[in-house]
Structures are given as structure tokens and as C-alpha cells.
């Protein structure tokens, strides 16, 4: 049944993205600030949809044969994540984080989208989860790969829009400066850990 393949794709896709990561931390922060939430959530979900489609379409097999692509993604992604993490660490240490949801400098839509795209497409773990893992598991549903991909894509849309727009429920908590410093510190830790794992895995 296509429905069973879709459900399998949905729950597997959801399980892969619920863990806190660079992309999710950025979406959470944008949601707390109420800035470009629709564009950010749509960009994340659409990116996942493209990657899932590529994996189910057999792209995973092709990229595994390109030897130079893996180190390029790994070290390039690590460098970007490390720089973003250092910025968050400085913000946490200085205590200059926003005291209110809109207290800090406004970030343009273009800048927010570029950051979002970099956090998504420069992270090799995204390719591992969406292209390689989901792509390979979809082969267990011959003739129903489209339903599997649709289920996984639906999970991405549900998760990112829930995270982005649900973050507003936490705004009273983040009216406190300490909460923003803690969030920035956690983001720095997540970014630094991922960057270290990317480099050390080589």
C-alpha cells in the first residue's frame, strides 16, 4: 500500500530531523525573534524536499563515486559552522543578546536566507540523512518510492513550520537576558561539536 510507504517515510524523516542541530537552532532563533519565519521555514523544508527527491531518485549512488566531493563538503561545512559558532559564543559571553524578541539589530531577508542555505547545504550530515539514508531505505518500497518521499517531505514541512511558528510560545522565557545567553551558548556548542566531528571523521 502506498499509504504504508508514506507513513514509513514520514516517521523516518521526522526522526532524523527532530534532534537539535545547526539548522534547527537557526530556525528556533528566527522563530523566537519573529523574523522572516515563513521564508526560513519554507527554505528549510524545500531544501529537504529537493534532497529527499535526489536520494530517492538515485543521486546517492552517483555522489558516492565522486571522491573529492566528500572532503569538500566536510571541511567547507566545518569552517562555516565553526565561524557561526564563534559568533554565537561571543554573543553569549558579551551578554549583548536581545532583552526582548526584537531588541537586536534587524537582519535582512537576504542575509537570513543566505545563512539558512549555508547551514543546510554546507552540512554533510544533511546529505547523509536525506540523500543517502532516506534514498537507500526507499528502495525497500519498490514502486512506492514516490509515496515514501512524499511522507518524508511532509515530515520536514511539519517539523520546520512547527518549530518556527511554535517558538513564539517561548517568547516570555526569552524576555530574560540569561535565556538568550544560554541559547547562544547552546548554539555555539552545537555548531562547534558538529564542526569538530566533521573534521575528525576524516
Backbone torsions as a table, in degrees:
resi	resn	phi	psi	omega
1	UNK	NA	132.2	176.1
2	UNK	-58.3	-31.3	-179.0
3	UNK	-63.2	-38.4	-179.8
4	UNK	-67.2	-37.9	177.0
5	UNK	-66.1	-40.0	179.1
6	UNK	-64.8	-41.7	178.5
7	UNK	-65.7	-40.5	177.8
8	UNK	-61.8	-44.3	177.9
9	UNK	-63.9	-39.0	-179.3
10	UNK	-63.0	-51.9	-175.1
11	UNK	-71.3	-34.8	176.7
12	UNK	-68.4	-44.7	178.4
13	UNK	-60.3	-41.4	179.7
14	UNK	-65.5	-40.6	-178.5
15	UNK	-65.9	-25.8	-177.9
16	UNK	-81.4	-21.4	-173.7
17	UNK	-110.9	-7.6	-176.9
18	UNK	-73.0	-24.7	-179.8
19	UNK	-65.7	142.6	-179.5
20	UNK	-63.6	133.7	179.0
21	UNK	-151.0	-176.1	-176.1
22	UNK	-59.6	-47.3	-177.6
23	UNK	-65.9	-45.9	-178.6
24	UNK	-64.5	-39.0	178.7
25	UNK	-62.5	-38.9	179.2
26	UNK	-67.2	-43.3	178.6
27	UNK	-61.9	-41.3	178.8
28	UNK	-61.1	-45.0	-178.5
29	UNK	-65.3	-41.5	178.0
30	UNK	-64.7	-38.0	178.2
31	UNK	-65.8	-39.6	177.9
32	UNK	-63.7	-36.6	-179.4
33	UNK	-84.7	-12.5	-179.0
34	UNK	66.7	35.1	-175.0
35	UNK	-114.1	120.1	174.2
36	UNK	52.3	36.7	-172.4
37	UNK	-63.6	-45.6	-179.0
38	UNK	-60.4	-47.7	-178.0
39	UNK	-64.3	-40.8	-178.8
40	UNK	-67.6	-47.5	-179.6
41	UNK	-62.9	-41.8	-179.8
42	UNK	-65.7	-38.7	178.8
43	UNK	-64.2	-44.8	179.6
44	UNK	-63.7	-47.5	-177.1
45	UNK	-67.5	-40.9	179.3
46	UNK	-66.6	-36.8	176.9
47	UNK	-62.8	-44.3	177.0
48	UNK	-60.4	-41.8	-179.3
49	UNK	-60.2	-42.6	178.8
50	UNK	-64.8	-43.1	-178.7
51	UNK	-68.6	-39.9	177.9
52	UNK	-64.0	-43.7	178.5
53	UNK	-61.6	-39.0	178.6
54	UNK	-65.1	-41.8	179.4
55	UNK	-65.0	-46.4	179.6
56	UNK	-66.4	-29.7	179.6
57	UNK	-79.7	-0.3	176.1
58	UNK	98.0	9.6	-178.4
59	UNK	-66.7	-28.0	-178.9
60	UNK	-58.2	-39.3	179.9
61	UNK	-65.3	-37.6	-177.8
62	UNK	-69.7	-45.4	-176.0
63	UNK	-69.7	-24.6	179.0
64	UNK	-66.8	-19.3	-179.6
65	UNK	-90.7	-5.1	179.8
66	UNK	-96.4	97.9	-171.5
67	UNK	-62.5	-34.7	-174.0
68	UNK	-82.9	-11.3	-174.5
69	UNK	-71.7	-40.0	-177.2
70	UNK	-62.0	-52.4	179.1
71	UNK	-64.0	-31.9	178.5
72	UNK	-63.1	-47.6	179.1
73	UNK	-66.4	-39.3	-175.8
74	UNK	-65.3	-53.4	-175.8
75	UNK	-76.2	-35.3	176.0
76	UNK	-64.7	-44.0	178.0
77	UNK	-65.0	-39.6	179.5
78	UNK	-63.0	-41.0	-179.8
79	UNK	-64.1	-43.4	-179.8
80	UNK	-66.4	-46.0	-178.7
81	UNK	-63.2	-37.8	179.0
82	UNK	-64.4	-41.9	-179.8
83	UNK	-67.2	-40.1	178.3
84	UNK	-66.5	-40.0	178.5
85	UNK	-64.5	-38.6	177.7
86	UNK	-64.2	-37.7	177.6
87	UNK	-63.3	-42.4	178.0
88	UNK	-66.7	-37.0	178.8
89	UNK	-64.9	-41.9	177.3
90	UNK	-62.7	-39.7	179.3
91	UNK	-64.8	-40.8	179.3
92	UNK	-67.2	-39.4	-176.9
93	UNK	-73.4	-35.2	-176.6
94	UNK	-78.7	-22.0	-178.4
95	UNK	73.8	18.9	-179.4
96	UNK	-92.6	10.7	178.4
97	UNK	-62.6	158.4	-175.1
98	UNK	-62.3	137.8	174.1
99	UNK	-83.9	-20.7	175.2
100	UNK	-128.0	169.8	-175.5
101	UNK	-58.3	-37.6	-177.1
102	UNK	-111.7	27.4	-173.3
103	UNK	-78.6	-19.7	-176.1
104	UNK	-99.5	180.0	-174.3
105	UNK	-62.2	139.0	-179.8
106	UNK	-70.8	131.6	177.0
107	UNK	-98.1	133.5	-178.3
108	UNK	-67.1	159.5	178.5
109	UNK	-62.1	-42.2	-179.2
110	UNK	-61.4	-43.8	-179.8
111	UNK	-65.4	-40.9	179.5
112	UNK	-65.0	-41.5	-179.9
113	UNK	-67.8	-38.7	178.4
114	UNK	-64.0	-41.9	177.1
115	UNK	-63.4	-44.2	-179.9
116	UNK	-61.7	-44.9	-180.0
117	UNK	-64.9	-39.2	179.2
118	UNK	-66.0	-44.3	179.5
119	UNK	-63.3	-27.7	-179.2
120	UNK	-84.6	-55.1	-169.1
121	UNK	-86.4	-14.7	177.7
122	UNK	-96.2	3.7	-179.5
123	UNK	-100.4	107.8	-178.5
124	UNK	-59.3	-25.7	179.4
125	UNK	-62.8	-29.8	178.0
126	UNK	-63.7	-40.8	179.1
127	UNK	-68.5	-38.0	-179.9
128	UNK	-62.6	-44.9	-177.5
129	UNK	-71.9	-50.3	-171.9
130	UNK	-83.9	-53.4	-174.7
131	UNK	-75.1	-54.4	-172.5
132	UNK	-76.7	-57.6	-173.4
133	UNK	-68.0	-55.4	-179.8
134	UNK	-63.7	-37.2	179.2
135	UNK	-62.7	-42.8	-179.0
136	UNK	-71.0	-39.0	-178.9
137	UNK	-69.6	-28.7	179.5
138	UNK	-62.2	-22.9	179.5
139	UNK	-69.0	-13.3	176.7
140	UNK	-76.3	-7.1	-179.6
141	UNK	-121.9	66.9	-177.4
142	UNK	-58.4	132.0	-178.2
143	UNK	81.6	-8.3	-177.8
144	UNK	-123.2	18.9	-178.1
145	UNK	-59.7	-37.2	-179.9
146	UNK	-62.8	-41.9	179.3
147	UNK	-64.6	-40.9	177.6
148	UNK	-60.5	-47.2	180.0
149	UNK	-63.7	-39.3	179.3
150	UNK	-63.7	-39.0	178.2
151	UNK	-65.4	-44.5	179.4
152	UNK	-64.9	-39.5	178.6
153	UNK	-65.7	-40.2	177.7
154	UNK	-60.4	-37.7	178.6
155	UNK	-63.1	-39.8	179.2
156	UNK	-64.2	-46.2	179.2
157	UNK	-61.7	-44.6	179.9
158	UNK	-61.7	-45.9	-176.1
159	UNK	-65.7	-51.1	-174.4
160	UNK	-66.6	-39.3	178.9
161	UNK	-71.9	-32.9	175.2
162	UNK	-66.7	-41.5	179.7
163	UNK	-67.3	-46.6	-177.7
164	UNK	-64.8	-47.5	-176.7
165	UNK	-87.9	-22.1	177.3
166	UNK	-77.1	-18.0	-178.5
167	UNK	-61.6	-25.1	-178.4
168	UNK	-61.3	-23.5	178.2
169	UNK	-66.5	-20.0	-179.3
170	UNK	-94.2	0.6	-175.7
171	UNK	-59.2	-39.2	177.7
172	UNK	-58.7	-36.6	177.8
173	UNK	-65.2	-40.5	-175.7
174	UNK	-86.0	11.3	167.5
175	UNK	-74.3	-12.0	179.3
176	UNK	-92.5	131.6	179.2
177	UNK	-56.9	-37.0	-177.5
178	UNK	-63.1	-34.1	-179.5
179	UNK	-66.6	-40.4	177.6
180	UNK	-66.0	-40.4	179.0
181	UNK	-64.2	-39.2	178.0
182	UNK	-65.0	-42.9	178.9
183	UNK	-62.5	-45.4	178.7
184	UNK	-61.6	-39.0	178.1
185	UNK	-64.6	-41.2	178.4
186	UNK	-66.2	-40.4	177.9
187	UNK	-62.4	-43.5	178.4
188	UNK	-61.1	-40.5	179.5
189	UNK	-64.8	-44.4	179.6
190	UNK	-62.7	-48.8	-179.0
191	UNK	-61.2	-45.5	-178.9
192	UNK	-64.2	-40.4	179.7
193	UNK	-64.5	-44.7	179.5
194	UNK	-64.1	-43.4	179.9
195	UNK	-61.6	-43.3	179.5
196	UNK	-63.4	-43.1	179.9
197	UNK	-64.3	-35.7	179.1
198	UNK	-64.9	-43.1	-178.8
199	UNK	-72.3	-43.9	-175.9
200	UNK	-71.2	-22.2	-179.4
201	UNK	-74.5	-11.3	178.5
202	UNK	-75.3	NA	NA
